[in-house]
Amino acid sequence: MGIFSELNLPAGVITGENVLKLFEYAKKNGFAIPAVNCTSSSTINATLEAARDIKAPIIIQLSQGGSAFYAGKGLSNDGQRASIMGAISAAHHIRTISKDYGIPVVLHSDHCAEKLLPWFDGMLEADIEYFKKHGEPLFSSHMLDLSELPKEKNISICKEYLKKMAEINLFLEMEIGITGGEEDGVDNTDVHNSSLYTQPEDIWDVYRELSQISKMFTIAAAFGNVHGVYKPGNVRLSPGLLKEHQEYVRAKLNCEDDKPVFFVFHGGSGSVKDEIKEAVSYGVIKMNVDTDTQWAYWEGLKGYYESKKDYLQSQVGNPEGDDKPNKKYYDPRVFIRESEKSMAKRVKEACHDLGNVNRL
Ligand SMILES: [Zn+2]
């Protein structure tokens, strides 16, 4: 039993129907897959290692800023060039090594606001090129975040993109309603409370319009979630709203499936575990993980430095002797590895929270 035998998925990056099968399976079996934001081969490898160790599929996602970082901060990002090339480079890294980790990987790009569309277009071009050669897109899925625009405009631009994406079997993730907090330069920390909760009619409008084009889309709805970790404020997480959304869409479709929509949970960092579980039971199949794994990566390095401090002050000389070399302590492979181990541990915890363990 499990993903490999029941769904016949390959190891490595999966696309198209295989992603659809995986998301359907997760929804039916009541678990979700963490989408871990990665910015380097080190964070990617740590994520793959974690998922392999607990026998689970994983989603790796790249933000626009993370993609530019992957290409190198020394490169100009004029016209989104570094973000495009960085995302493509990361995609090839993931494609090259992920089969060896023996797990299915969904390769996704994160939030793309309207002003960043050239980044999206650049990745899409690479997908089309890759499709011509290999019969599948380079990425599995991309996200468009036009939640700042009026609903009609948000939906109509998503439709235009989904038409192009459907031709090469790409998934689209869209966002409706506003997730609080700040991410990649979009600051929603002072948005009015009511717009932090998407209404059922909004979900139906999105579902009705997009499902005419393709089944391959997911919706990030706002239910009081916030990007980043903040002190508890006046925003309250209401996962129960997702249940109402599902019921509303089910009634409109008059279908058997009590969870017709694939939901994505943004801003899950710092959430109470019970709220995460509840959201998953209402059809969340993907939860973004960024802030908590960033902290874990740093914490690994911090702990290492604190425990080896006296060996890290000069190239030669430590408590064992003035002539003792410290090379084996300051070799980046040693201290970066500590970050990787700590991050992998946090990725595993996210998988546990979402029920994404022993699924292969
Ligand atoms: Zn979001």
Boltz pocket constraint, residues with backbone or C-beta under 6 A from the ligand:
constraints:
  - pocket:
      binder: B
      contacts: [[A, 111], [A, 145], [A, 175], [A, 179], [A, 220], [A, 266], [A, 267]]
      max_distance: 6.0
